Amino acid sequence: MARWDFIHGLPVQNPPALEFGASDLVWSRAEGWCDKMDRVAKIPFARLDDFVRGESNNKDCPSRFHVEARRRRYAKPR
């Protein structure tokens, strides 16, 4: 539970640029899976699209993101 307390205690970052990427954030190290360390940064959910656009426009290492849609399966009547 200490890991989640650490993550919830991180400050929310809101860069002033219209689009921003990973290089614009201050990353913290948090305990990850199997004794590994993860890099974590918190941004407002409303700015998620700005982050995706900023990372996609990165000239050095462009990233691609896509949203997977799942279809709901409905049980057929017997």
C-alpha contacts under 8 A as a table, 3 or more apart, distances in Angstrom:
res1	aa1	res2	aa2	distance
1	M	4	W	5.44
1	M	5	D	6.41
2	A	5	D	4.97
2	A	6	F	6.14
3	R	6	F	5.12
3	R	7	I	6.33
3	R	30	A	6.84
3	R	31	E	6.36
4	W	7	I	5.01
4	W	8	H	5.99
5	D	8	H	5.17
5	D	9	G	6.05
6	F	9	G	5.09
6	F	10	L	6.60
6	F	30	A	7.50
7	I	10	L	5.40
7	I	30	A	7.40
7	I	40	V	7.64
10	L	41	A	7.63
10	L	42	K	7.00
11	P	42	K	6.82
12	V	41	A	7.71
12	V	42	K	4.95
12	V	43	I	5.26
12	V	44	P	6.69
13	Q	25	L	7.16
13	Q	41	A	7.54
13	Q	42	K	5.99
13	Q	43	I	5.04
13	Q	44	P	7.30
14	N	43	I	6.07
14	N	44	P	6.88
14	N	47	R	7.82
15	P	20	F	7.01
15	P	24	D	7.06
15	P	25	L	7.57
17	A	20	F	6.06
18	L	50	D	6.66
19	E	50	D	4.70
19	E	51	F	6.06
19	E	53	R	6.27
19	E	54	G	4.76
20	F	23	S	7.93
20	F	24	D	6.15
20	F	50	D	6.28
20	F	51	F	5.17
20	F	53	R	7.54
20	F	54	G	4.55
20	F	55	E	7.02
21	G	24	D	5.55
21	G	25	L	7.24
21	G	51	F	5.40
21	G	52	V	7.45
21	G	54	G	4.83
21	G	55	E	4.84
21	G	58	N	7.64
22	A	25	L	5.49
22	A	51	F	7.81
22	A	55	E	7.00
23	S	26	V	7.81
25	L	41	A	6.95
26	V	41	A	6.68
27	W	39	R	5.79
27	W	40	V	5.47
27	W	41	A	5.12
28	S	39	R	5.46
28	S	40	V	5.21
28	S	41	A	6.36
29	R	37	M	6.07
29	R	38	D	5.54
29	R	39	R	4.65
29	R	40	V	6.14
30	A	37	M	5.57
30	A	38	D	5.21
30	A	39	R	6.25
30	A	40	V	6.68
31	E	35	D	6.97
31	E	36	K	6.38
31	E	37	M	4.80
31	E	38	D	6.15
32	G	35	D	6.25
32	G	36	K	4.96
32	G	37	M	4.82
32	G	38	D	5.20
33	W	36	K	5.62
33	W	37	M	7.58
43	I	47	R	6.84
43	I	48	L	7.32
44	P	47	R	5.42
44	P	48	L	6.92
45	F	48	L	5.27
46	A	49	D	7.32
47	R	50	D	5.19
47	R	51	F	6.43
48	L	51	F	5.09
48	L	52	V	6.29
49	D	52	V	5.03
49	D	53	R	6.14
50	D	53	R	5.17
50	D	54	G	6.07
51	F	54	G	5.05
51	F	55	E	6.12
52	V	55	E	5.21
52	V	56	S	6.04
52	V	65	F	7.06
53	R	56	S	5.04
53	R	57	N	6.18
54	G	57	N	5.24
54	G	58	N	6.41
55	E	58	N	5.24
55	E	62	P	6.29
55	E	63	S	5.79
55	E	64	R	7.97
56	S	62	P	5.03
56	S	63	S	4.73
56	S	64	R	5.79
56	S	65	F	7.70
57	N	62	P	5.98
57	N	63	S	7.73
58	N	61	C	5.67
58	N	62	P	4.77
58	N	63	S	7.39
59	K	62	P	5.87
